[in-house]
Amino acid sequence: MDECKRKQAKAKALRLLEHMDRTEHQLRVKLKEQDFNEQEIDEAVRYVESYHYIDDARYAANYIELKAEYKSRRQIEQALMTRGVDRQVIADAFEEYGKIDETPQIEAFLRKKRVNWQEADEKEISKLYQALMRRGFSVRDIRSVIDKYKRSHYNEE
């Protein structure tokens, strides 16, 4: 293995991490795109790991903290998995973070849709359920928020 090429791989890894935090998987993909071989990539990854420049657990915890206000738990899990974070690391990060209250996100979605609750029929409400479920919200949370909205608007009449 060429010493010069190994140094280039380490330097490239450091430059990539200067601009944004990455998972190990993302860093490996970027280095592979630069035509480094597996040995060079492994060495570069070990090098940046030794300085704690990459840490999938830290990445997952930061990502959850940043996105919990805007995304459902399932959306966050999916995004982290596509970034190459292990399921157990994700589960541990969620356990450390605690439960995400998705009610405000569901309410924001419903406000955005500007539903006329007095005139909303079952078909329209079903479409809202489906849209929210596609975004990864639980049926229990969706039902709770929609029932609250229906009750509050029903009492206004």
PAZAPA-4460 file (N, C-alpha, C; in steps of 0.05 Angstrom, whole numbers, plus 32768, in hexadecimal, padded with zeros to 4 digits):
% residues 157
    n_x    n_y    n_z   ca_x   ca_y   ca_z    c_x    c_y    c_z   seq   type   mol
   8011   7FE8   8000   8000   8000   8000   8012   8019   8000     1      M     A
   800B   802B   7FEF   801B   8044   7FEC   8017   8057   8003     2      D     A
   802E   805F   8010   802D   8070   8027   8021   808B   8020     3      E     A
   8027   8095   8008   801C   80AF   7FFF   7FFE   80AE   7FFD     4      C     A
   7FF4   8098   7FF2   7FD7   8094   7FEE   7FC9   8092   8009     5      K     A
   7FD5   8085   801D   7FC9   8083   8038   7FC7   809F   8045     6      R     A
   7FDC   80AF   8042   7FDC   80CA   804D   7FC6   80DB   803F     7      K     A
   7FC3   80D7   8025   7FAF   80E6   8016   7F93   80DE   8020     8      Q     A
   7F8F   80C5   8026   7F75   80BB   8030   7F6F   80C8   804B     9      A     A
   7F83   80C8   805C   7F7F   80D5   8077   7F79   80F2   8074    10      K     A
   7F88   8100   8063   7F84   811D   8060   7F68   8122   8054    11      A     A
   7F60   8112   8041   7F45   8115   8035   7F30   8111   8049    12      K     A
   7F33   80FC   805A   7F1F   80F7   806F   7F1D   810F   8082    13      A     A
   7F33   811A   8089   7F33   8132   809B   7F25   814A   808D    14      L     A
   7F2B   814E   8074   7F1E   8164   8065   7F00   8160   8063    15      R     A
   7EF8   8147   805F   7EDB   8141   805D   7ECD   8147   8077    16      L     A
   7EDA   8141   808D   7ECE   8145   80A8   7ED0   8162   80B1    17      L     A
   7EE0   8172   80A4   7EE1   818F   80AB   7EC7   819C   80A5    18      E     A
   7EBA   8194   8090   7EA2   81A2   8086   7E89   8199   8093    19      H     A
   7E88   817F   809A   7E6F   8175   80A7   7E75   815B   80B5    20      M     A
   7E66   8156   80CA   7E68   813D   80D8   7E5D   8126   80C6    21      D     A
   7E6A   8110   80C7   7E62   80F9   80B6   7E63   80DF   80C6    22      R     A
   7E53   80CC   80BD   7E55   80B2   80C9   7E6D   80A3   80BC    23      T     A
   7E74   808D   80C8   7E8A   807D   80BD   7E83   8074   80A0    24      E     A
   7E6A   806C   809C   7E61   8063   8082   7E63   8079   806E    25      H     A
   7E5A   8091   8075   7E5B   80A8   8062   7E78   80AE   805B    26      Q     A
   7E8A   80AE   806F   7EA6   80B3   806A   7EB2   809E   8057    27      L     A
   7EAB   8085   805C   7EB6   8070   804B   7EAC   8073   802E    28      R     A
   7E93   807B   802A   7E88   807F   800F   7E97   8095   8001    29      V     A
   7E9B   80AB   800F   7EA9   80C2   8003   7EC5   80BB   7FFC    30      K     A
   7ED3   80AD   800D   7EEE   80A5   8007   7EEF   8091   7FEF    31      L     A
   7EDC   8080   7FEE   7EDA   806D   7FD8   7ED6   807C   7FBD    32      K     A
   7EC6   8091   7FBE   7EC1   80A2   7FA6   7EDB   80AF   7F9D    33      E     A
   7EEE   80B3   7FAF   7F08   80BF   7FA8   7F1C   80AA   7F9F    34      Q     A
   7F12   8092   7F9A   7F23   807C   7F90   7F39   8072   7FA3    35      D     A
   7F33   8074   7FBD   7F45   8067   7FD0   7F3D   804A   7FD3    36      F     A
   7F50   8038   7FD8   7F49   801C   7FDB   7F41   8016   7FF8    37      N     A
   7F37   7FFE   7FFD   7F2C   7FF7   8017   7F41   7FFA   802E    38      E     A
   7F59   7FF2   8029   7F6E   7FF5   803D   7F73   8012   8044    39      Q     A
   7F75   8023   8030   7F79   8040   8035   7F62   804C   8044    40      E     A
   7F4A   8044   803C   7F32   804D   804A   7F31   8044   8067    41      I     A
   7F37   802B   806B   7F37   8020   8087   7F4B   802F   8098    42      D     A
   7F62   8034   808D   7F76   8042   809D   7F6D   805F   80A3    43      E     A
   7F62   806C   808F   7F59   8088   8093   7F43   8089   80A7    44      A     A
   7F30   8076   80A6   7F1A   8075   80BA   7F25   8070   80D6    45      V     A
   7F38   805D   80D8   7F44   8058   80F3   7F52   8071   80FD    46      R     A
   7F5F   807F   80EC   7F6D   8097   80F3   7F5A   80AD   80FE    47      Y     A
   7F44   80B2   80F0   7F32   80C7   80F9   7F22   80BD   8112    48      V     A
   7F1D   80A3   8114   7F10   8098   812B   7F21   809B   8144    49      E     A
   7F3B   8098   8140   7F4E   809A   8157   7F4D   80B6   8164    50      S     A
   7F46   80CA   8155   7F43   80E5   815F   7F26   80EC   8165    51      Y     A
   7F14   80D9   8163   7EF7   80DC   8168   7EEA   80F0   8155    52      H     A
   7EF5   80F2   813D   7EEA   8104   8129   7ED0   80F8   811C    53      Y     A
   7ECE   80DD   811D   7EB5   80D0   8115   7EAD   80BF   812C    54      I     A
   7E93   80C0   8131   7E87   80B0   8147   7E69   80AE   8140    55      D     A
   7E61   8096   8137   7E45   8093   812E   7E31   8097   8145    56      D     A
   7E39   8090   815D   7E27   8095   8174   7E23   80B3   8179    57      A     A
   7E38   80C2   8178   7E36   80DF   817B   7E26   80EB   8164    58      R     A
   7E2C   80E1   814C   7E1D   80EB   8134   7DFF   80E6   8137    59      Y     A
   7DF8   80CE   8140   7DDB   80C8   8143   7DCF   80D9   8158    60      A     A
   7DDC   80DD   816F   7DD1   80EE   8184   7DCD   810A   817B    61      A     A
   7DE1   8115   816D   7DDE   8131   8162   7DC8   8133   814E    62      N     A
   7DC6   811F   813D   7DB1   811F   8128   7D96   811F   8134    63      Y     A
   7D92   810E   8148   7D78   810C   8156   7D71   8127   8163    64      I     A
   7D85   8132   8170   7D80   814C   817E   7D78   8162   816A    65      E     A
   7D85   8162   8153   7D7F   8176   813F   7D64   8172   8131    66      L     A
   7D5D   8159   812C   7D46   8153   811B   7D2C   814C   812B    67      K     A
   7D2E   8147   8145   7D18   813E   8154   7D00   8151   8154    68      A     A
   7D06   816A   8150   7CF0   817E   8150   7CE1   817E   8135    69      E     A
   7CED   8173   8120   7CE2   8175   8106   7CDA   815A   80F9    70      Y     A
   7CE6   8145   8103   7CE1   812B   80F6   7CD7   8117   810A    71      K     A
   7CC9   8103   8100   7CC0   80ED   8111   7CD8   80DB   8118    72      S     A
   7CD4   80CB   812C   7CE8   80B8   8134   7CF0   80A5   811D    73      R     A
   7CDC   809C   810F   7CE1   808A   80F8   7CF1   8098   80E2    74      R     A
   7CEA   80B1   80DD   7CF9   80C0   80C8   7D17   80C3   80D0    75      Q     A
   7D1B   80C8   80EA   7D36   80CB   80F4   7D45   80B1   80F2    76      I     A
   7D38   809B   80FB   7D45   8081   80F9   7D4C   807A   80DC    77      E     A
   7D3A   807F   80CA   7D3F   8079   80AE   7D56   8089   80A3    78      Q     A
   7D57   80A3   80AA   7D6D   80B4   80A0   7D88   80AB   80AB    79      A     A
   7D88   80A3   80C4   7DA1   809A   80D0   7DAA   807F   80C4    80      L     A
   7D97   806E   80BE   7D9E   8054   80B2   7DA9   8058   8096    81      M     A
   7D9E   806B   8087   7DA9   8070   806C   7DC5   807C   806D    82      T     A
   7DCB   8088   8084   7DE6   8093   8088   7DF9   807E   8093    83      R     A
   7DEF   8065   8096   7E00   804F   809E   7E03   804B   80BC    84      G     A
   7DF2   8058   80CC   7DF4   8054   80E9   7DE6   803A   80F0    85      V     A
   7DF2   802B   8101   7DE8   8011   810A   7DCE   8015   811A    86      D     A
   7DBB   8002   8117   7DA1   8003   8125   7DA5   8005   8143    87      R     A
   7DB8   7FF6   814E   7DBB   7FF7   816B   7DC6   8012   8174    88      Q     A
   7DD7   801E   8164   7DE2   8038   816B   7DCB   804C   816B    89      V     A
   7DB9   804A   8157   7DA2   805C   8155   7D90   8057   816E    90      I     A
   7D8A   803E   8174   7D79   8038   818B   7D85   8043   81A5    91      A     A
   7D9F   8041   81A8   7DAC   804B   81C0   7DAA   806A   81C1    92      D     A
   7DAE   8077   81AA   7DAC   8094   81A9   7D90   809D   81B0    93      A     A
   7D7B   808F   81A7   7D60   8097   81AE   7D5B   8092   81CB    94      F     A
   7D65   807C   81D6   7D62   8077   81F3   7D6E   808D   8203    95      E     A
   7D86   8096   81FB   7D93   80AC   8209   7D84   80C6   8206    96      E     A
   7D79   80CB   81EF   7D6A   80E4   81E9   7D50   80E5   81F8    97      Y     A
   7D42   80CE   81F9   7D28   80CD   8206   7D12   80CD   81F1    98      G     A
   7CFA   80CD   81FA   7CE3   80CC   81E8   7CE0   80E6   81D9    99      K     A
   7CDA   80E4   81BF   7CD5   80FB   81AF   7CB7   8100   81AF   100      I     A
   7CAF   8118   81B7   7C92   811F   81B6   7C8C   8129   819A   101      D     A
   7C7E   8118   818B   7C78   811E   816F   7C5E   812F   816C   102      E     A
   7C50   8134   8182   7C37   8143   8180   7C3A   815E   8173   103      T     A
   7C4E   816E   817A   7C51   8188   816D   7C56   8186   814F   104      P     A
   7C64   8171   8146   7C69   816D   8129   7C4F   8166   811B   105      Q     A
   7C3F   8155   8127   7C25   814E   811B   7C13   8166   811A   106      I     A
   7C12   8175   8130   7C02   818E   8130   7C0B   81A1   811B   107      E     A
   7C25   81A5   8118   7C2F   81B7   8103   7C27   81AE   80E7   108      A     A
   7C28   8194   80E2   7C1F   8189   80C9   7C01   818F   80C4   109      F     A
   7BF1   818B   80D8   7BD4   8190   80D5   7BCE   81AE   80D1   110      L     A
   7BDD   81BF   80DF   7BD9   81DC   80DB   7BE0   81E3   80BF   111      R     A
   7BF6   81D8   80B5   7BFF   81DD   809A   7BEA   81D5   8085   112      K     A
   7BDC   81C0   808A   7BC8   81B6   8078   7BAE   81C6   8079   113      K     A
   7BAB   81D6   808E   7B94   81E8   8091   7B79   81D9   808D   114      R     A
   7B76   81C5   809D   7B5E   81B4   809C   7B46   81C3   80A8   115      V     A
   7B30   81C3   809A   7B17   81CD   80A5   7B0A   81B6   80B4   116      N     A
   7B0D   81B5   80CE   7B05   819E   80DE   7AE6   819B   80DF   117      W     A
   7AD8   81B1   80DC   7ABA   81AF   80DC   7AB0   81A1   80C3   118      Q     A
   7ABE   81A4   80AD   7AB6   8198   8093   7AC6   817F   808B   119      E     A
   7ADA   8178   809A   7AEB   8162   8092   7ADC   8148   8094   120      A     A
   7ADC   8139   807E   7ACF   811E   807E   7AE4   8109   8085   121      D     A
   7ADA   80F0   8087   7AEC   80DA   808E   7B02   80D5   8079   122      E     A
   7AFB   80DA   8060   7B0F   80D6   804A   7B26   80EA   804E   123      K     A
   7B20   8103   8054   7B35   8117   8057   7B46   8111   8070   124      E     A
   7B39   8108   8085   7B47   8101   809E   7B59   80E9   8099   125      I     A
   7B4F   80D6   808A   7B5E   80BE   8083   7B77   80C6   8073   126      S     A
   7B75   80D9   8061   7B8C   80E2   8052   7BA1   80EF   8065   127      K     A
   7B98   80FD   8079   7BAA   8109   808C   7BB9   80F4   809C   128      L     A
   7BAA   80DF   80A5   7BB6   80C9   80B3   7BCC   80BC   80A2   129      Y     A
   7BC5   80B7   8089   7BD8   80A9   8077   7BF1   80BA   8072   130      Q     A
   7BED   80D4   806E   7C04   80E6   806A   7C16   80E7   8082   131      A     A
   7C0A   80E8   809A   7C1A   80E8   80B2   7C28   80CD   80B7   132      L     A
   7C1A   80B8   80B1   7C27   809D   80B4   7C3E   809A   80A1   133      M     A
   7C3C   80A5   8089   7C53   80A3   8076   7C6B   80B3   8081   134      R     A
   7C66   80C7   8091   7C7B   80D6   809D   7C87   80C9   80B6   135      R     A
   7C7B   80B2   80BD   7C87   80A2   80D3   7C7B   80A6   80EE   136      G     A
   7C65   80B5   80F0   7C58   80B9   810A   7C47   80A1   8111   137      F     A
   7C45   809C   812B   7C36   8085   8134   7C18   808A   8132   138      S     A
   7C08   8075   812E   7BEB   8077   812C   7BE0   8083   8146   139      V     A
   7BEB   807A   815C   7BE1   8083   8176   7BE5   80A2   8179   140      R     A
   7BFC   80AC   8171   7C01   80C9   8173   7BEF   80D8   8160   141      D     A
   7BED   80CE   8147   7BDC   80DB   8133   7BBF   80DC   813D   142      I     A
   7BB5   80C6   8146   7B99   80C5   8150   7B95   80D8   8167   143      R     A
   7BA7   80D9   8179   7BA5   80EB   8190   7BA3   8109   8187   144      S     A
   7BB4   8111   8175   7BB4   812D   816C   7B9B   8132   815B   145      V     A
   7B94   8121   8149   7B7C   8126   8138   7B63   8126   8149   146      I     A
   7B61   8114   815C   7B4A   8114   816E   7B48   812E   817E   147      D     A
   7B5F   8138   8187   7B60   8152   8195   7B56   8168   8183   148      K     A
   7B60   8169   816B   7B58   817D   8158   7B3A   817C   8152   149      Y     A
   7B30   8164   814E   7B14   8160   8147   7B02   816A   815F   150      K     A
   7B0A   8162   8178   7AFB   816A   8190   7AFC   8188   8193   151      R     A
   7B13   8195   8190   7B15   81B1   8194   7B05   81C1   817F   152      S     A
   7B05   81B7   8166   7AF6   81C5   8152   7AD8   81BE   8153   153      H     A
   7AD2   81A7   815D   7AB6   81A0   8161   7AA9   81B1   8177   154      Y     A
   7AB9   81B7   818C   7AAE   81C7   81A2   7AAB   81E4   819A   155      N     A
   7AB9   81ED   8185   7AB6   8209   817C   7A9B   820E   816F   156      E     A
   7A8E   81F9   8165   7A75   81FD   8156   7A5F   8207   8168   157      E     A
***
